[in-house]
Amino acid sequence: MNKTELIEAIATRSNTTKAQTTAMLNGLLEVIQETMASGSDVQLVGFGTFSVTERASREGRNPATGVTMTIPAKKVVKFKPGKALSDAAASVKKTNAAKSAKPKQTEKRNNTIR
């Protein structure tokens, strides 16, 4: 589901226009972003918690040259799903992802001698 589909679904369920729903969704995303930029967590009970954590610097390799380099420390966003979201995701049966994967076709060779 992309942002447009999410807006359509919310607008349908809340009996609001797409413009109103877009404004509300954009406002929500801005508040979450500003709160996290200030270093605070955003906890939505039943859905999950967004948090900012510090990733330590580490040694890595440039895959093209093989040269060892230091990857600098940085802040990253983490999301921990809430119990309701985890339970809902765990109860979902395999759907489109499993169906869209095409089984590998094996080529049968004729090994008879002519």
Secondary structure in CASP SS format (residue, H / E / C, confidence):
PFRMAT SS
TARGET T0000
AUTHOR 0000-0000-0000
METHOD secondary structure of the structure
MODEL  1
M C 1.00
N C 1.00
K H 1.00
T H 1.00
E H 1.00
L H 1.00
I H 1.00
E H 1.00
A H 1.00
I H 1.00
A H 1.00
T H 1.00
R H 1.00
S H 1.00
N C 1.00
T C 1.00
T C 1.00
K H 1.00
A H 1.00
Q H 1.00
T H 1.00
T H 1.00
A H 1.00
M H 1.00
L H 1.00
N H 1.00
G H 1.00
L H 1.00
L H 1.00
E H 1.00
V H 1.00
I H 1.00
Q H 1.00
E H 1.00
T H 1.00
M H 1.00
A H 1.00
S C 1.00
G C 1.00
S C 1.00
D C 1.00
V E 1.00
Q E 1.00
L E 1.00
V C 1.00
G C 1.00
F C 1.00
G E 1.00
T E 1.00
F E 1.00
S E 1.00
V E 1.00
T E 1.00
E E 1.00
R E 1.00
A C 1.00
S C 1.00
R E 1.00
E E 1.00
G E 1.00
R E 1.00
N C 1.00
P C 1.00
A C 1.00
T C 1.00
G C 1.00
V C 1.00
T E 1.00
M E 1.00
T E 1.00
I E 1.00
P C 1.00
A C 1.00
K E 1.00
K E 1.00
V E 1.00
V E 1.00
K E 1.00
F E 1.00
K E 1.00
P E 1.00
G C 1.00
K H 1.00
A H 1.00
L H 1.00
S H 1.00
D H 1.00
A H 1.00
A H 1.00
A H 1.00
S C 1.00
V C 1.00
K C 1.00
K C 1.00
T C 1.00
N H 1.00
A H 1.00
A H 1.00
K H 1.00
S H 1.00
A C 1.00
K C 1.00
P C 1.00
K C 1.00
Q C 1.00
T C 1.00
E C 1.00
K C 1.00
R C 1.00
N C 1.00
N C 1.00
T C 1.00
I C 1.00
R C 1.00
END
